[in-house]
Amino acid sequence: MAANGYQRRQWVNRGCFHLKKQEWQHGKACSRGFTLLEVLVAVVVTGFGILGFAGLLKVIGDLEEEDTWATKATFCAQERMEEIRFSFMSGNEIAAGGEEILTDGPYIDMRRRWVTEASSVFNGIREVTVACAYPWKGSMKSFEVSTLLFREE
């Protein structure tokens, strides 16, 4: 306290707020904002993060598209498998195999091939394999299902 009865404070104005003189002397002066280097580093780090995220979105999009094609190929093969099974169980003779290129419906641009063979071990059992191929990045990928059919006579 000062002699005249009130407390006198000594302030130093540093532009951002007032500091007591004692705080300034102990090296605790305030800094005003960020340096240009800090801002540039922050921008570069943020830019790499955004580029990485954009690349990740591209990969996820490609995987989603491939999964969609694979799901369509699965349904395509199962559809033909059910047609063969229905024909076989109805008592009709089924062809030894075949191939078709699908040009309409949900399976556009797919190729479907099937093979039926009589079992060499058991009479009356037929092995049926259906494969559906779909275009992917300049080549054809394929999905295949197989089953055994038995009809009591």
Secondary structure, DSSP 8 states (H G I E B T S, - for coil): --TTSS----EEE-SSSEEEHHHHHTT-----S--HHHHHHHHHHHHHHHHHHHHHHHHHHHHHHHHHHHHHHHHHHHHHHHHHHHHHHTT----SEEEEEE-SGGGTTEEEEEEEEE-SSSTTEEEEEEEEEEEETTEEEEEEEEEEEE---
